[in-house]
Amino acid sequence: MAVTLDRLIYNLALGYIGEYAVTDAATTTKQYILCLRFYAQARDEVLVSHLWNEAMVRAEIVQDAANPIFGYDRRYSIPTGALRIVSVDDDIGSDVSRKSSGIDAWEVEGEYILSDAGLTPPTWSLKNIKEDVLNPVT
């Protein structure tokens, strides 16, 4: 049977600390149980810690029915599975004067992205802001 990517990562980590590798037959071992318990959390922490090209995704989001009480005109639900929002394309209707006053064009609050950006849904992407400037989304 082929080794899954998760199992490969388990065994690499276990090898670094001098533990036995996880096999298909050894799914009740202490090593396997600990890998199952902590792998997803460790993976997500590593993905959030850096702007990994392999982990970046662009998505179009739809404005939420309810608007924020104050601060911004619109709110958008964060897409399912998103670990980190790096940038929002807020060129549509965003007020540049607010930025000069120290008010960001968008921010993440709870499970929502708050923004003043226009009537059509902006896009968000997990990518480097430097790339936004060099290759703006059209």
N, C-alpha and C positions, 0 to 999 in steps of 0.2 A: 504494500500500500504506500502511496506517495505521502511524503511528509508535508503537512500544511505549513503555510508561512508562520502562523502563530506558534506551532510546535517547533519550528526552526528557531524562532526568536527565544522561546522558552529554553531550548537546549543551549543556545549561545550564552544566554545569561547564566544558566546553571553551570556551564563550563567555566565561566569567568570566576565563579566563587568556589569551584572545586566540588560541585555536587554531581550526582549521577544524572544522566540524560533521561528525559521522559520518553517512554515508548508506548505503542498502542496497548500493550498488555499491562502497563503499569499506571493505570488511571486512578488508582486508589492510594498512590504513594504521597507522602508529605510534599515532595517537590511539585508534583502535578497539581495538587490541591492549592498550594500557595501561588503557583503560576496562574491558575484560574482566578484566584481571588484578587490578585494585584495587577495583572497584565493590562486590563482595559484602562484602569486609572493611570498607570504609568505611561501607557501609549498616548492617552489624551494630554497628559502633562507635557510630554515631549512635543507633540504636535502644536500645542499652544505656545510653547517657549520660543519658537522661531518661525519665520515665514518660509516654510518648506514649499517649494514649487510643486512637489507631488501631491500636496494636501490642499492646494488652493482650488476653489470652485467659484464660478460666477452663477448668479441666479437672479431672476426677475422676481420681485416681490410685489404684492398687491396691498394697497392701502387698507388698513383696518377700518371697520365700521365706526368705532369709537375714536374720537380725537383726544389728545392729551388735555388735561385740565388747564395747564399753563406752560409757558416756555417755548413750545413748538406748535405748529399748526396741524401736523399729521403724525400718525404713528403706523408702523408696519411691524407685523409679526416676524420674529427671527425664524428663518427656515429650520425645519427639523434637522437635527444632526450637526448644526453649525457649532463649532467650538469657540470660534473667535471671529469677530467682524473687523476687518482691517480697513476697509474703505467703503464709502458709499458714493456713487456717482450722483452728485447733487447739483449738476449744472442747470437743471431745469427749475427755474424759479427760486433758487437759493439767493438769499440776500447777502451780498458781499459786505455791506456795511456792518452787519452783525458780527462778522468775523473780525473786522478791525476793532470792534468794541470788546473783543474777547469772548464772544459767544460762538461756540462751534456750530457749523452748519448741520451737524447731526450728532447724536449720541445714543449709546445703548443704555436703556433703563429697564431692568428686569428682563422680561422676555420680549421686549419691543425695541425697535429702532425709531427714535424720534427725529423728525426733520421738518423743515419748512419747504423742502423741495417740491416742485410742481405737481400738477394734477395727474400726470402719468406716473406709473411706478418707477422709481429709480432702481438701479441695479446695485448690488453689493458684490464685492469680490474679496477673496482672501488673497491679496497680492500686495506687492510692495508699492507704497505711495509714489516712489520714484518712477515706477513703471507707469502709473497713472499720468504723470506729467509728460513722460516721453511718448506714450502711446495712449492718448485719451480714447475712451469708449465712444463710439459714434452711434 
